[in-house]
Amino acid sequence: MVLNKLLKNKWFKYAIKGLLALIVLNILFISSIYLGLWGKVPSKDQLKDLKQSQASQVLDVNNNLIGKYYIYDRQSIPFTDFPQHLIDALISTEDARFYEHNGIDIKSLFRVFFKTILTGDKSSGGGSTITLQLAKNLFGRKDFGPFSIVVNKIKEAIVASRLEDIYSKEDILTFYLNTVPFPDNTYGIESASLKFFNVHTKQLNISQSATLIGSLKANNSYNPRLFPKKSRARRDVVIKQMEKYGYLTPEKATKSIANKLVLDYQYYAPNEGLASYFRAEIKKQLDSLLQQDKFKKPNGETYNIFQDGLKIYTTLDNTMQRYAEQAMRDHMTKLQAIYEKAYGKNAPWLKSKSAFIASKRRLKKYKTLKSLNLTEKDIEDSLKIPQEKELFSWDGTVIKSISTLDSLEYYMKFLNSGLISLDPKSGAIRAYVGGIDYHFFQYDHVSQSKRQVGSTFKPIVYTAALESGMKPCTYFSAKAITYTDYDDWTPINASETEDDDLNYSLEKALSNSINTIAVKVLHETGIDNVIAQAKAMGITSHIEEVPSIALGTSNLSLIELAKAYTSFVNDSRPSTPVFITKIEDKEGHVIASYNDINPQQPAEKAFSDYTRQVMLEFLKATVNDGTAQRLRSSYGFKNDIAGKTGTTQDNKDGWFVGIMPNLLTITWVGNDNQQIGFSNTSIGQGANSALPIFANYLKELNKDPKYNAITKATFEKPSTDVIDDLDCELTKKDGFFKRLFSTDSNKKTFKKKKKKGFFSWLKGDKD
């Protein structure tokens, strides 16, 4: 009766028809989404082959992570690497009924609807399952105007349902944890673990796992680096959830909550963190290497280091790199203060000075304004407009409102630095510091920069002299000579205390870096012979045929100078610096092997074994009694060390070469603006500006027993011939009558000598 009455009621009929129409419209709407009219929904076949962009990893010699190349900082790991408490934390917080539903938790959806929408109870949680979140993470959301939420949610539900049909719960958890976004643009649990705690996922403890899972609710708000208090509070919520669902006992939960939140944050972005300059150089090499056909994918495509999850194995040693970077920072912080104080109000980087004016006119912005035919005043006014800028300082990054001109003046004052440390036998680079801070100074002073090398070139001159037949106990006077055929050029010594009547052996002259004698040795040997010797030792840069090369006026890169010096402890052969040892794809298949990347022909000997042993004795004397003796007297090092200091014209560059049997290290210090040098030699000389970086570095290596093979290594013993030929007085003074009747001229010509048969040792009987 009641039903009949209702059926006869026209409003009831309208309601039924309206309801049916609404149902039909909803079915049509959902069908339109299902059929792809709102954008294609991934099919089951497509979901079977999930591919996600992964960060490529740069690994050190011990397979420790140095840094990454990525669009999204993500790297995948298997389910077996997830600790159980991490899974428990995720499920108890994000999807307590994960193992009971098939991707869509209807019960949770109804709970959210009734409690949140109808009663306003916000404690009811969310209705989005882990599988639904995975669908969103994998394919993102698109803007469909007012229908965006509904369309995206339905598409995610379809994908979630398909994922549950194809994959096991383990697989879904693996996909989820490898793709979910964490704070600081980090994707996947492995990348987050390494970034925030410097441990692999399998090593996370309960507190760390809860912290990372807790951040999923709001990446920025619960970022443990930015908001440690909020992050810890959220971590505690996760731990309580784990206790609530029986994953933790009350005792364990209480203990975990009591733990402090301690981060060990790692910077893996390209312009920050450990070995930034090295990673930039690696990227350049990869860009070239991976273009070669033999290193492409099986389908002929080029590997993308930002997406394909490659593993790049290198020769760098993370620990040695940290020691080197800290050694540089400790010294440069102090040296910068001394450098600025020494100049005072006469600093060449001040706006009124010629160096500043020249630099200003080289600015891109200045040139652009000049091209618009603006007056100097208008240009100046434009360059004086302040802007908020992040600035480098040795006390930490500062943000300041500063104009272009003020910024130029600010940065012109900074000294920069470079360091390379490598195994001289294999060429394997162990530490590489291209500058003081890659974020602010991206010019690489190891591979890119070429500077005058000063007295570090002198050993090449002396090597050529020995190869040409000069005896180790050949003597030269320190007296200055004017070379008339080179514009009356008169080289002088850094110290004016040299006695013109005192004659120096080659050992004493080199170990004390006597300029006048270096030029005389070059004069006797011949410029062509010296240049040929440099080339044989691996120098590839152009060397001008002028006598001033004896004092290091040639511009060389730090890395090629290092190559040349390796020959003194590598059987007289220069070793090529090695960066990359192997490249693998994300599945562990080798793309390029060591021999593929480093196809080296055996290097020929650059000089005889006799010459090598004599030169090593000369360079040891530099440390024991010469310009680098502070390594013994001030730092107290007992290691077997040979070396050479270097200082260039007007104190613009300071160098030090530290040679050990199993490690060669070169350090450089100077201003990026080559118009600006040190104010005086006592500050700018290599022994003061560059040597302390090596000393700080070696100090740390000596304390670490892991490097005993380096620090306790001893040099080869010289042959009897070498010992005999070095058995002479280091100096001898001219007698009274020789001084009285000397006819030596203070003027000479520096005509080119004919080559005396480079590699003449091949015909000789000394080896």
Summary of the structure (lengths in Angstrom):
residues: 767
radius of gyration: 35.1
end to end distance: 122.6
largest distance: 147.9
contacts: 2496
relative contact order: 0.09
helix: 48%
strand: 13%
